[in-house]
Amino acid sequence: MLLQEVAEAMTHRRSFREERARAARALLSYLGDPCPSNERMLLDAAHDLEAAASVRRLGAVSQRRDATSLRLFIATH
């Protein structure tokens, strides 16, 4: 079970990394030539992506904690 969960987590991380890379490429093609305002927009977008990733990670950790608690409860009752 644990090995399967680790494999699923790795797959999720890989797909999220690929999603971020696609978003970054799309944003770069949209922005065009580098200039200070484009650079600022890129940094803001990167920050937003990282904040979203943090929220997703928190949710995943919370789900794992809940699943572990449920397994423990089932095992003891």
ChimeraX attribute file (.defattr): number of C-alpha atoms within 10 A of each C-alpha:
attribute: neighborCount
match mode: 1-to-1
recipient: residues
	/A:1	6
	/A:2	7
	/A:3	8
	/A:4	9
	/A:5	11
	/A:6	11
	/A:7	12
	/A:8	12
	/A:9	13
	/A:10	12
	/A:11	12
	/A:12	12
	/A:13	14
	/A:14	12
	/A:15	12
	/A:16	13
	/A:17	13
	/A:18	12
	/A:19	12
	/A:20	16
	/A:21	12
	/A:22	12
	/A:23	15
	/A:24	16
	/A:25	12
	/A:26	11
	/A:27	16
	/A:28	15
	/A:29	10
	/A:30	10
	/A:31	15
	/A:32	9
	/A:33	9
	/A:34	10
	/A:35	9
	/A:36	8
	/A:37	10
	/A:38	16
	/A:39	14
	/A:40	11
	/A:41	13
	/A:42	17
	/A:43	12
	/A:44	12
	/A:45	15
	/A:46	16
	/A:47	12
	/A:48	12
	/A:49	15
	/A:50	13
	/A:51	12
	/A:52	12
	/A:53	16
	/A:54	12
	/A:55	12
	/A:56	12
	/A:57	13
	/A:58	12
	/A:59	12
	/A:60	13
	/A:61	12
	/A:62	12
	/A:63	12
	/A:64	13
	/A:65	12
	/A:66	12
	/A:67	12
	/A:68	12
	/A:69	12
	/A:70	12
	/A:71	11
	/A:72	11
	/A:73	10
	/A:74	9
	/A:75	8
	/A:76	7
	/A:77	5
